[in-house]
Amino acid sequence: MLAGITALATPALAQGDGGLAAAGWTHGEYDGIRPARFRATADGVALEGEGAGSFVWRRVQGPVGCLSWRWRVDLGPPPTDLTRRGGDDRAVSLAVGFSGFPPRAGFLARSQHALAQGQAGEHRLPRSVLIYAWGGTGQEPPHFYSPWMGGLGRVRVLRPASTPNGRWFEERVDLAAHWRESFGGEPPPLQEIAIGTDTDDTRARFSAQVERIRFGAC
């Protein structure tokens, strides 16, 4: 992110908003990319589009423990290398933003964040992010720096692009342990959660759902 963090500075009317605002979600767009269509479901969010990329986010609070959810992809892009900037398409990702910088965040990363924050206005941007992706080749490292976030975001591929479509998969991750493993030190407080997609490079069609998002003790 800092492309991702900068993008959080550009809230927009949600494409095909089906109760998103009532559910607490705000839609954000990436510069120069066609936005996806999001709608609220009974207990989550559905998204679809073609050659598009955008995200919805909402504030969260509470102790940094475990996060669980279920998700499915009915259509998605082919495998792409998520470690590489450009061409790193994925059907859907879930990102958790934290209020503090990683201990090793240097002057450049903090300066880029400050620039993005200046563009974001009243939206206080997260200073570190854990990203869980459905996409990629499955050959990526267990966790790696996002090529877009200047050292402030770490990605984990939970489901590669080859995962069967049309099936629900349950996930549960230990956010505190992943933050420590990714950045070192103790995790700062939770700040927000985002659900996004990106298929602008492959121009692929996509359709996915994320539901039953729950924060709790591990």
N, C-alpha and C positions, 0 to 999 in steps of 0.2 A: 504494500500500500504505500511507497508514499503516493504512488498513483492511486492506490486504493484509499488511503487516508484522505488525499485531496478530493477524491470523488465524493467522500462523505460530506464535503462542503457544498454539494450541489443537490439539495433536496428538490424533488419534483412531484407533480401530481402523479400518483400511481397509475400505470397503464392498466385499464380494466379493473380499477379498484372495486373489489367486491367486499366491502366492509373492513378493509385493511386499517383505515384510520381508527375505526371504532375498536379494533383489536389492539391498538397501540403501535402499529407499524407505520413508519415513514419510508417513502420510496426515494431512492437516490439513483442518479444516472452517472455513467462514465462518459467523459468528454468524447464526442465524435462517434459514439456507438449507439445503435438503435436500442432502445430500452426493451426489456422483456415485459411480458404481461403477468402480473401477480394478482391473486385473489385470495381472500381469507376462506378457510375451510372451517369445519366445526371445531377443530382443535389444532389448527396450524395454517399453513400457506401452500398454495399450488402455484406453479409458474410454468410458462410455456412461451414459445417464440421460435424464430429462425434467424440465425446469424445475428444474434442480439446479446446484450450483456447489461445487467443492472442488478440492484439489490434492494431489499427492505431491511430496516433496522428498528430496534426499540431498546429503551433503557432497561437495565436489570440491576438489582441490588442483592446483597446478601453475602454470606461467607463463600469463599472459594473452595468448593468441594467437588462433587461429581455432577456431570451433565448427562442426561439421557434423552434420546429422541428416537423416532422411527422415520425412515424415508424410503422412497421408491423412485425409480426413473423408468418411464415408459418409452421415451425417446431421448437419445443423447448423442454427443459428438463421438468420433472415433478416438482411439488413444492418442494423446499428445504428451510431450515432455513438460511436466508442470514445473520443472526446475529452470526452464528457459524462458526468458522474457520475450514475448511475441510467439504466437502459436500455442500458448498454454491454455487451451480450451478445457472446460469441464462442464458437466451437466448441472451440477449444483454443489455448493459448498456452504458450510455453516461456520461462522467466525465469531469468536468471543473476544471482545475488547476489554482491556484493563486500564485502570486510571494512572498507572505509574510506568516509567521507563524501565527497560532492562538495565541491570547494573553496568553492563558493558557498552551501553549506548553512548556513542561519541558525540563530539561537537557537531559533525556534519548531520548525523541523524536527527539530533535535537533541533538544529537550525532548519532543516527541511520540514520537520514537524511544526515548528513555529510559523513557518511560511504558510503551510497548509491551514493551520489554525486561524491565521489572519484572514484567509479566504472563506473560512467556515462560518464566521460570524458567531452567533449565539450557540451553535452546536459545538459542544466541547468534545473534541476528538479523542479517541483512545490513544494511549501512548505505547501500548504493546498489544499484540493480537495473536491468538492461536486460531489456526484455520484448519478445518476438517473437510476434506474434499472427496467427492465422488467423481472420479475421472483419472486421467493419467494412464501411464503404461503399466503400472505395477512394478516397474524397475527403479523407481525413485528411491532415495534413501528413506529410512524410517521417519525421519523428520528433517526438514531443510528450511533455509531462509527463503521467504517469498522473494522472487526476483523483482517485485514491485514496491517493496516496503522499506528498503534502506536499513535492514537489520532489526526492524521493529516487529516483524511478523514471522512466525514459523508455521509451516504447512505439514500436515500429516495426511497421506492418502489412506482413507479407510476402505474405500471401494473403488478399484480401478475401473476404467471404462468398459472392460470386458465382463463386469458383473452382470448376471442375467437381468434383463428388463422385466417390468411388470410384477415385481415381487417386493413386499415390504421387508426391510432389514432393520433390526433393533440395534441401537448403539448405546454405549455407556462409556464415558471417558472420565478420567481423574484429572480435572483441570489443574489442581495444585501441583500434582506430580509432573504433569506435562510442562507447566510453566517453569518449574525448577529445572527440569531436564533441558528445556529449550534455552533458558536465559540465565540460570543460576540465581541463587538467592531466594527469598520468599516472595510469593506472588502478591501484587498490590490488589486492591479491591476490584470487584467486577464493575463494569461500566455499561456495556451494551452487548447485544447479540445481533448478528446480521445473517441473512440468507441471501445468497447470490448465485448468479450464473454467468457464463461467458462462452459464447460460441461464435464470436465475430470473425475469427481467423478461418475456421473450417466452414463457416456459413451453414452449420448443421441445424436441423430442427431439434427441439428439445421439449420435453414435458416431464415434470417432476412434482413431487409433493414432500413436504416435511411436516411432521405432526408430533404431538405429545412431547413437546420440549419441556423438560423439567430440570431444575437445579435442586440439589439436595446433598445430604451427607454421604460420604463414601463408605 
